Amino acid sequence: MPGVTLVKEIAAAVERIAPSALAEGWDNCGLQVGDPEAEARQVLVALTPLPEVFEEARRMTADFLLFHHPLLFSPLKSVDTRSYPGNLLSHAIREGRAVHAAHTSYDAAPGGVSVALAEALGLSGPLEVVVPRGELRKLVIFVPEENVEAVAQTLAEAGAGEIGEYTNCTFRLPGTGTFLGGEGSDPYLGEKGRLERVEEIRLETVVPAHLAREAVAAAVAAHPYEEAAFDVYPVEGHPEGCGYGRLGRLPEPLTSEELREYVSDSLGFPARLATASGPGKMLERVAVLGGSGGSFIREAAASGADAYVTGDLDYHDSLLAESLGLVAIDAGHAATELPALEPLARRLAGLIDVPVEVSRVRR
């Protein structure tokens, strides 16, 4: 009924926004606590699993907690219910709240954390990915000519065939398919027990690896044959829009100190200038990466950025940025990720039939 859905259905909707296949191997994304078959009536989206967020959930009776930072990062050898994370884990279990994490999966997803940060800073596009992530697959399926358009459209709707600014990209080659139907078969074309030769189209397209299984299932469902013939194999490249960081242009050129003030005002948190530019140098192209971005300074510099806005920059990160001629601003871990919560909640609300709220806790 409206207003109630299953935990596993909300988890599946989160997966559509932030595919776990894009997460790092060391990360722990997905459902961490809860019964997938349990009903949920309200979702609370927050940055970090904190006691005040769990208290907020209790007051508003939210029974599905979607966090960016995982509650459980690594296997537990013991659970101390008096300290973190055991206290929150026991709270969730005792009160029947599901806990789900979309961490590096949301960092690397199209429209993810860094896109929201770029938009919060008013960067103009097209926004370029700084550190690409994800893999591509080539999907080949053999279809009778009269069914090609239907199968191709189904593949496009499943997210296949996107290359740059183009969609519905396919390649089609005519040929002859053969088959011999067994006693229990019911061929769409020809007769069982007889070797048949039919004119078919070899339909090819590219698809992100994290969408390949769904694309194949959709194409097979739209295919008229009892047994559709298809191939899936890896190809070089990355899915469009998948990866860490985004590069864009400021509304107007700024000095390094002006940029620091602009970032502070835009995010509502004090930002620190880790490395400054020379006197009077104006900055236009800015790379941003929400969260802890010190390990991507080389990629930010290689992107052609004049400045890099991220969080958690340490002493050695600053030295590296300075040596590469890159202005670096440490805007804080939480401050650079918080703008991504509203878009996440809005997109999730469009996929499920229960209310989705964003936490008031700002850390």
VMD Tcl script that draws the C-alpha trace (Angstrom):
set ca {
  {0.00 0.00 0.00}
  {1.17 3.61 -0.48}
  {3.52 4.82 2.22}
  {5.04 1.39 2.95}
  {7.78 -0.44 1.10}
  {10.31 -3.15 1.83}
  {13.85 -2.51 2.99}
  {15.21 -4.49 0.04}
  {13.24 -2.29 -2.39}
  {14.76 0.88 -0.92}
  {18.19 -0.74 -1.07}
  {17.62 -1.57 -4.75}
  {16.64 2.04 -5.43}
  {19.83 3.28 -3.77}
  {21.75 0.84 -5.94}
  {20.31 2.49 -9.05}
  {21.65 5.86 -7.91}
  {24.97 4.65 -6.47}
  {25.88 1.24 -7.95}
  {27.97 -0.83 -5.54}
  {30.06 -2.00 -8.51}
  {31.63 1.48 -8.52}
  {32.76 1.21 -4.88}
  {36.39 0.63 -3.90}
  {37.38 -2.86 -2.80}
  {38.27 -1.65 0.71}
  {34.89 0.02 1.16}
  {31.70 -1.43 2.63}
  {28.62 -0.17 0.80}
  {25.11 -1.56 0.87}
  {22.73 -2.78 3.56}
  {24.70 -3.12 6.80}
  {21.96 -3.69 9.37}
  {18.37 -4.82 8.97}
  {15.96 -7.38 7.55}
  {15.62 -6.98 3.76}
  {12.04 -8.28 3.97}
  {10.98 -5.83 6.69}
  {8.66 -2.93 5.92}
  {9.92 0.66 5.99}
  {7.84 3.81 6.23}
  {10.37 6.65 6.22}
  {13.97 7.23 5.12}
  {16.44 9.57 6.81}
  {19.51 10.55 4.76}
  {22.60 11.64 6.72}
  {26.33 12.00 6.24}
  {27.74 10.09 9.21}
  {26.34 7.49 11.64}
  {26.23 9.51 14.86}
  {24.18 9.17 18.08}
  {22.37 12.43 17.33}
  {21.27 11.10 13.93}
  {19.86 7.95 15.55}
  {18.05 10.13 18.09}
  {16.67 12.25 15.25}
  {15.45 9.06 13.54}
  {13.71 7.99 16.75}
  {11.87 11.31 17.03}
  {10.67 11.22 13.43}
  {10.13 7.42 13.39}
  {12.45 6.92 10.41}
  {13.16 3.20 10.07}
  {15.62 3.27 7.13}
  {18.84 5.23 7.68}
  {20.85 5.99 4.54}
  {24.38 7.18 5.35}
  {27.24 8.26 3.15}
  {29.84 7.02 5.63}
  {29.47 3.33 6.55}
  {28.68 2.35 10.11}
  {30.70 -0.84 9.59}
  {33.94 -0.49 7.64}
  {35.61 -3.79 8.50}
  {34.64 -7.10 10.15}
  {33.99 -6.85 13.88}
  {35.73 -9.18 16.33}
  {33.56 -7.99 19.19}
  {30.64 -5.64 19.80}
  {31.00 -3.28 22.75}
  {27.57 -1.70 23.09}
  {29.00 1.15 25.18}
  {31.22 2.57 22.42}
  {31.21 3.29 18.69}
  {30.20 1.51 16.49}
  {28.73 -1.16 18.78}
  {26.46 1.33 20.52}
  {24.82 2.39 17.26}
  {24.75 -1.15 15.91}
  {22.87 -2.38 18.97}
  {20.56 0.64 18.77}
  {19.66 -0.16 15.16}
  {18.99 -3.82 15.89}
  {17.04 -3.16 19.08}
  {14.77 -0.56 17.44}
  {14.43 -2.32 14.09}
  {16.12 0.36 11.97}
  {17.80 -0.59 8.71}
  {21.22 0.99 8.08}
  {22.50 1.37 4.54}
  {25.71 3.01 3.25}
  {26.43 4.60 -0.14}
  {30.05 5.71 0.22}
  {32.57 5.45 -2.63}
  {29.72 4.08 -4.74}
  {28.08 7.53 -4.49}
  {31.44 9.30 -4.78}
  {32.03 7.70 -8.17}
  {28.45 7.67 -9.47}
  {27.14 10.03 -12.16}
  {25.54 12.95 -10.34}
  {27.36 11.96 -7.14}
  {29.20 13.81 -4.38}
  {31.57 15.93 -6.46}
  {28.85 16.99 -8.89}
  {26.84 18.34 -5.96}
  {29.94 20.14 -4.64}
  {30.63 21.69 -8.03}
  {27.05 22.91 -8.23}
  {27.22 24.31 -4.69}
  {30.24 26.35 -5.79}
  {28.50 27.51 -8.96}
  {31.00 25.91 -11.33}
  {29.95 25.94 -14.95}
  {30.34 22.96 -17.24}
  {30.41 20.73 -18.94}
  {31.88 19.31 -15.73}
  {34.76 16.96 -16.49}
  {35.57 13.87 -14.41}
  {38.97 14.22 -12.74}
  {39.60 10.55 -11.87}
  {37.53 8.13 -14.03}
  {36.17 4.96 -12.44}
  {34.14 1.95 -13.58}
  {34.37 -0.39 -16.55}
  {32.66 -0.80 -19.89}
  {31.21 -3.84 -21.62}
  {30.32 -4.49 -25.24}
  {26.95 -6.21 -25.58}
  {26.21 -8.06 -28.81}
  {22.83 -9.65 -29.43}
  {21.39 -11.30 -32.56}
  {17.85 -10.22 -33.43}
  {15.38 -10.76 -36.30}
  {15.26 -7.60 -38.38}
  {11.62 -6.83 -37.52}
  {12.46 -6.79 -33.79}
  {15.67 -4.77 -33.87}
  {14.16 -1.39 -33.05}
  {12.26 -2.72 -30.05}
  {15.36 -4.42 -28.61}
  {17.55 -1.37 -29.31}
  {15.09 0.93 -27.56}
  {14.93 -1.40 -24.57}
  {18.73 -1.34 -24.33}
  {18.79 2.46 -24.46}
  {16.24 2.63 -21.66}
  {18.48 0.29 -19.62}
  {21.40 2.73 -19.89}
  {23.27 1.20 -22.83}
  {24.57 3.06 -25.87}
  {25.83 6.29 -24.27}
  {29.01 7.76 -25.77}
  {29.85 11.32 -24.75}
  {26.89 13.55 -25.49}
  {25.27 10.87 -27.68}
  {22.71 8.23 -26.70}
  {21.10 5.26 -28.52}
  {24.48 4.41 -30.06}
  {24.44 1.00 -31.77}
  {26.07 -0.82 -34.67}
  {24.03 -3.17 -36.85}
  {25.24 -5.80 -39.28}
  {23.01 -8.23 -41.23}
  {23.79 -11.92 -41.39}
  {22.34 -15.42 -41.34}
  {21.58 -17.31 -38.14}
  {21.02 -21.05 -37.97}
  {19.31 -23.26 -35.42}
  {17.80 -26.69 -35.03}
  {14.96 -26.79 -32.53}
  {14.68 -29.83 -30.25}
  {11.53 -31.78 -29.47}
  {10.54 -29.50 -26.60}
  {11.22 -26.24 -28.46}
  {8.71 -23.75 -29.85}
  {10.62 -21.67 -32.44}
  {9.53 -18.10 -33.12}
  {10.59 -18.64 -36.74}
  {10.58 -21.93 -38.68}
  {9.82 -25.40 -37.35}
  {11.35 -27.60 -34.69}
  {13.28 -30.62 -35.86}
  {14.49 -28.86 -38.99}
  {17.70 -26.87 -39.52}
  {16.56 -23.32 -40.08}
  {18.38 -20.37 -41.62}
  {17.01 -16.92 -40.77}
  {18.09 -13.39 -41.56}
  {19.18 -11.64 -38.37}
  {20.86 -8.42 -37.33}
  {23.98 -8.37 -35.17}
  {23.15 -5.51 -32.78}
  {26.10 -4.07 -30.83}
  {26.24 -1.42 -28.13}
  {28.33 -0.39 -25.14}
  {27.05 -0.54 -21.58}
  {28.56 0.32 -18.17}
  {29.67 -2.86 -16.45}
  {27.47 -2.11 -13.44}
  {24.41 -2.02 -15.74}
  {25.34 -4.96 -17.98}
  {23.30 -7.63 -16.18}
  {20.15 -5.50 -16.18}
  {20.67 -4.53 -19.83}
  {21.01 -8.17 -20.87}
  {17.89 -9.12 -18.92}
  {15.92 -6.29 -20.54}
  {17.11 -7.17 -24.04}
  {16.31 -10.86 -23.57}
  {12.84 -9.98 -22.29}
  {12.20 -7.86 -25.41}
  {13.61 -10.54 -27.74}
  {11.09 -12.78 -29.53}
  {13.17 -15.98 -29.33}
  {12.86 -18.61 -26.61}
  {16.65 -18.55 -26.36}
  {18.33 -15.27 -27.33}
  {21.97 -15.46 -28.43}
  {24.18 -12.73 -26.98}
  {27.80 -11.99 -26.00}
  {29.17 -9.65 -23.33}
  {32.87 -8.81 -23.21}
  {35.11 -6.11 -21.71}
  {36.29 -3.10 -23.70}
  {38.65 -0.25 -22.86}
  {37.26 2.92 -21.33}
  {35.06 4.16 -18.51}
  {31.31 4.79 -18.29}
  {30.21 8.36 -18.94}
  {30.17 10.51 -15.80}
  {31.62 7.85 -13.49}
  {34.58 8.79 -11.30}
  {35.92 11.04 -8.57}
  {36.10 14.82 -8.74}
  {34.80 17.33 -11.25}
  {36.47 20.18 -13.13}
  {34.59 23.35 -14.00}
  {34.86 27.13 -14.26}
  {34.17 29.74 -11.62}
  {31.48 32.35 -12.30}
  {34.33 34.89 -12.42}
  {38.13 34.75 -11.96}
  {39.32 35.02 -8.35}
  {42.59 35.27 -6.47}
  {43.45 32.40 -4.16}
  {42.34 34.33 -1.07}
  {39.12 35.41 -2.79}
  {38.49 31.78 -3.75}
  {38.98 30.68 -0.14}
  {36.41 33.24 1.01}
  {34.04 32.23 -1.80}
  {34.26 28.55 -0.85}
  {33.67 29.37 2.83}
  {30.61 31.47 2.03}
  {29.20 28.93 -0.44}
  {29.50 25.93 1.88}
  {28.85 27.67 5.18}
  {32.04 26.34 6.77}
  {35.48 27.97 7.15}
  {37.93 26.89 4.45}
  {41.74 26.87 4.77}
  {44.16 27.95 2.07}
  {46.70 25.12 1.96}
  {48.72 26.59 -0.91}
  {48.37 30.07 -2.37}
  {49.03 31.48 -5.82}
  {51.40 34.31 -6.67}
  {50.28 37.91 -6.13}
  {47.57 38.95 -8.56}
  {47.23 35.55 -10.25}
  {43.61 34.92 -11.19}
  {42.07 31.47 -10.94}
  {39.36 30.23 -13.31}
  {39.39 26.43 -13.65}
  {38.69 24.64 -10.37}
  {38.75 20.91 -9.60}
  {36.60 19.76 -6.69}
  {36.41 16.45 -4.88}
  {34.11 15.87 -1.94}
  {35.59 14.22 1.14}
  {39.22 13.27 1.62}
  {40.97 14.20 -1.62}
  {44.64 14.42 -0.73}
  {45.51 11.28 -2.70}
  {44.26 12.84 -5.95}
  {46.37 16.01 -6.06}
  {48.40 14.79 -9.05}
  {45.24 14.02 -11.01}
  {43.75 17.42 -10.13}
  {46.89 19.17 -11.36}
  {46.95 17.04 -14.53}
  {43.34 17.99 -15.26}
  {44.40 21.56 -16.03}
  {42.86 23.03 -12.89}
  {44.18 26.28 -11.46}
  {42.89 25.31 -8.01}
  {41.71 22.25 -6.13}
  {38.97 22.26 -3.46}
  {38.66 19.17 -1.28}
  {38.97 18.06 2.35}
  {41.56 16.60 4.73}
  {44.70 18.02 3.12}
  {47.77 17.40 5.30}
  {51.23 18.95 5.33}
  {52.68 16.69 2.65}
  {49.61 17.12 0.42}
  {50.19 20.87 0.55}
  {53.86 20.48 -0.37}
  {52.94 18.33 -3.39}
  {50.27 20.78 -4.57}
  {52.71 23.67 -4.22}
  {55.36 21.83 -6.24}
  {52.82 21.27 -9.03}
  {51.71 24.90 -9.08}
  {48.24 24.01 -7.86}
  {46.33 26.22 -5.43}
  {44.81 23.90 -2.83}
  {41.95 24.69 -0.47}
  {40.99 22.43 2.41}
  {37.27 23.09 2.85}
  {36.75 20.23 5.30}
  {35.62 16.64 4.89}
  {32.01 17.09 5.96}
  {31.59 20.51 4.34}
  {32.50 19.15 0.91}
  {30.14 16.16 1.18}
  {27.07 17.67 2.82}
  {25.80 19.32 -0.42}
  {25.33 15.82 -1.88}
  {22.67 14.76 0.64}
  {19.79 16.82 -0.78}
  {20.22 15.53 -4.36}
  {20.52 11.97 -3.04}
  {17.30 12.30 -1.05}
  {15.48 13.94 -3.95}
  {16.47 11.22 -6.41}
  {15.63 8.44 -3.97}
  {12.22 9.98 -3.25}
  {11.46 9.74 -6.97}
  {12.07 5.98 -6.93}
  {10.22 4.83 -3.81}
  {6.82 5.37 -2.23}
  {7.81 6.52 1.28}
  {8.93 9.95 2.57}
  {12.64 10.77 2.39}
  {14.10 13.42 4.69}
  {17.58 14.90 5.07}
  {19.11 14.97 8.55}
  {19.61 18.27 10.32}
  {22.93 17.01 11.69}
  {25.70 18.78 9.78}
  {28.64 16.44 10.25}
}
mol new
graphics top color blue
foreach p $ca { graphics top sphere $p radius 0.5 }
foreach p [lrange $ca 0 end-1] q [lrange $ca 1 end] { graphics top cylinder $p $q radius 0.2 }
display resetview
